[in-house]
Structure formats: C-alpha cells, structure tokens
C-alpha cells in the first residue's frame, strides 16, 4: 500500500537490537528485525518502523538516568529525551511515512533503558503513548521512579508493558512488583493499558530480552483491521 503510514517504536541501546556484531555481548542481539518481520508476515502485529538509538558507551548511565544518584552520578535523561523529541523524531517523521501521533509512537528499552523509557513516557505523554519497559532498573536513586508514578495525577494516557525475569535477583523482582503495584494504584488496569509479566528463569541479558520481543510487540502493536 503505497500511501500507508506506520507506527514507530523508538528503542534504546540500538547497537544491541539488530546486529550481532555490534551487540554488547557479541553475537547476542535482540533479533528485533527478524522477529518483527516474522510477526508482520504472519499478520500478528501491524507493520511498524523500529528506530534503534545507539547509546554512547561510556556515558550510558548519564543518558539513561532521570535523577543524579549520590554515589553513581547520572541524571542527564532529560537532555537525552530532548534529543529524541526535538531532533530525532521530527527527522524520522519528515523522512518516512509515519503515524506521528502519541497513540502510534512507542518507546522501549531494558534495564536502565527501561527506566528511562518510563521516565520519558511520563514526561512526554503528548509524544509517546506505548512503552516497552523490560527489566527496569527501578532501584536507581532510591526508587525515584516510583515517586514519579505515585505522584502523577491524572495518570498519563499510556499503554505500558512491564516485565522481569525471575533470575534477575530478588531485588529486581521485588522492585518490578512494586512498580506494578504503583501503576495499578495510579489507575492502570492489567489487560487494558498495563501488561505485567514475570519470566521464569530469565536472566538480565540480551538473550533473555530477545525472547520477549515477540510478546512485547504483539501486545503493544497488535494487528488492526484496515476496514
């Protein structure tokens, strides 16, 4: 369909998404292109554009953290967010046939990438409407992200995927459950605008996140009728 327009999913840690040679753990990438292509061909998800944003390596912690931690530093996520919102997204919307509205624009990542996804989703609900929050680093700066979720009223119009592997450590699992509780307390409803999942035996690794790309895409971007 020559004039069709497409939703867009922006994802952090872009070097880990498509190419095994650029992945943090060489040879282990998320297989986002292959998985999305297979699901689109099967009619399971709607065709979409995925934009991978590479991190800068040594300053990744600064880019992906919304607040400064007394011991670890960080706190430059808002500057990173402005880059996406004010420079990258307008470029993508000018260059490709996108559906630019918030309901068709997603943001996603894992670990600190999950943390910054949630932060920027709350900061820019007029830009991002779908969030993929995989294994989020809720622990950062004494769980500051929970305070954001609990204090924001009314809740933003977001559709949020949250997950955690059971082998990512007790603190990670407990924090994910606290995040789920905070989201539910803020008015999100499981099965409607919130999906929460725990993956048995899954570790904090690129390989584990790769196995969740399919279910995440199916929930955030289900096939819709064109009629």
Number of C-alpha atoms within 10 A of each C-alpha: 4 5 6 9 15 17 20 29 22 22 23 22 21 20 19 27 28 17 17 16 13 15 18 16 13 12 14 20 24 25 21 21 14 12 18 22 15 14 19 17 12 11 13 18 21 21 21 20 20 18 18 19 16 14 17 12 10 8 11 17 20 20 22 28 26 26 18 16 14 8 7 11 13 20 18 18 23 18 14 17 22 14 12 16 16 10 11 16 19 12 12 15 13 11 9 12 16 18 17 19 13 18 18 19 23 26 26 25 25 25 19 26 27 25 26 28 31 28 22 23 26 22 15 16 16 15 20 27 22 27 28 30 27 28 27 26 22 24 17 18 19 10 14 15 24 18 12 15 20 16 12 11 10 8 16 18 17 21 22 26 22 23 24 30 22 17 15 17 12 10 12 21 20 15 19 25 18 15 22 21 15 19 19 15 13 17 15 21 13 14 10 9 16 20 20 17 14 16 15 11 11 17 17 18 18 20 16 18 24 17 16 17 19 19 13 22 21 16 19 23 20 16 16 11 6 4 3
